[in-house]
Structure formats: structure tokens, C-alpha cells
């Protein structure tokens, strides 16, 4: 396969958009954790199913950490590809671009796992509301 600047340029719009999406997801998750912390600390309210929710939230933050890390490395390898092409080191540019693609693939798979966990957390909230409804 012939590699040139256009191959590396294909990833430039995709990677920052994905990183922005991951960052927004992390920001939303951190706001939820802070909200739960405030309820627990200041209002002394313990939501039902708190233990399960905390476990899922902890796992989700870890997944998002790795998701953002792999996408950052993907962006770094993409930039390195451009530099190596500029230096006429085609073999190393191919290797760097392959590493970029591998990092992005891992990032996407980890993100899918985080989305699955998010769905699991929402089910805990729904079960809480269902149990409260039955008590009324």
C-alpha cells in the first residue's frame, strides 16, 4: 500500500471529534459522581442501590480513562505519521499509521463497553423508581 499525507489526513477530523465526545461523556459522568457525593455528604441521603451504582461508576471512569488514553495515543501516532512522511521514512510512517489505527480500534471497543455499563447503571435507576412506585 502506498501511503501519503492524504491517508494520515483522513484521521485528523475523526480523532479530535471522538476525543471531544469522550471528554463530554467524562464530564457528564464526573458531574453525576459529584451530585451523588453531595447528596451523600451534605444531605445524608443514601439512594437505594448506591453500592451497585458506585461500583458501576468506578468501572466507567476507569474505562473512560483508557478510552481517552488510547485515542490520545492514536492522535499522537497520526501526527508521527505525518512527521515521518515529511522525513521520507515511509516504512516507519506505515508502522506509525498502523499503530494509530490499532489505538483507535481499541478506544472504540472500550467505549462500547463503557456505553454498555452506562446502560446497566440506568437499569439500576429504573429498578429504584419501580420499587418506589410499588411502595406507594
N, C-alpha and C positions, 0 to 999 in steps of 0.2 A: 504494500500500500504506500502510495506517495503521500507524504504529509507536508502541509504548508500552513501558512498563517490562517487560512480560512477554516481549517479543521479546528484549530485552537479557538478561533473566534466564535465558533458555534456554541461553546460552553460559556462565553462571557455573559450573555444576558441571563442564562438559566441559573448559574450558580448564585449570583447575588440575590436573585428573586427567591430562590429556595432558602437562602440564609436569612432573608428578611422574614419569610414565612415561619421558619423555625424560631427566630427571635421573638416574633409576635406570640407564638404558641408558648414559649418560655415565660414571657411577660405575663400572659394571662394565667398561667399556672402559678407563678410566684404571687400574683395578686390573690388568687384563691387560697394559697397557703397562709398568706398574711391575714386574710379575713378569718380563716379558721383559728389562727393563733390569737387574734384579738378577741374573738368570742370566748375562747378557752381561758385566756389570761385575765381579761378585764371584766367580762360579763359572767364568768364562771359557768358558762353554758357548755355542756358536753353534748354535741349532736350524737344521735344514735348511729351506730355503725362507724364510730370515729376510728377505732383501731384498724378496720379494714381500709377506710379511706386514707389514713396516714400511710399505711403500707403501700397502697397503690400510688399515692402522690410521691413518695420517696422513690419508687421504681421509675415513675415517669420522669422525674427530674434527672435521674441518672441516665435514662435513655436519651433525653434531650441533650444532655452534656456530650454524649458520644455522637449523637446526630450532628450537632454543631461542630464538633471537633473534626469528624470525617469530612464534612462539607468544607471546612476551612482548609484542611489539607488538600482536598480536591482543587480548591481555588489556587492554592499555592503551587500545586503541580501544574496547573494550567498556565500560570504565569511563568513557571520554569520552562514549560514547553516553548513559549514564545521567545524567551531568552535564548534557549538552546537552538531554536531555528535561526535566530539572529546571528548566532555564533557559528552557524553551519554545522552543527553537531546533530545530524539527522537521526542517527541511531538512538542517542540519548533523549532526543525530543520525542521519539516514538515511545520510548520506555516511560518517560515522564507523563505523556498523554494517557498511556495505558493505566498508570497509577492514578491519574486524575479520574478516569472512568471507574476504576475499581472503588476508589474512595466514595464517589458519588453513588454508586450502586449500594454499597454498604450503608451509606447515610439514608438512602431511601428505604431500604429494608428495615433499618432500625426505627425510622419514622413511622412506618406502617405498624410496627409492634407498639409504639407509643400511642398511636391512634386506637389500637385495639384495647389497650389499657384504659384509655380515656373513656371508651365505651363501657368498660367494666365499672369504672367509677360512677358513671351516670346511672348504671343499673342499681348501684347501692343507694343513690339518692332517690330513685324511683321506688325502691323497696321501703325506704324510710317513709316516704309520703304515703305509700299504700298501707303500711302498718298504722300510721297516724289516722288515716281515713277510717280504718276498721275500728279503731278505738273510739271514734266519735259516735 
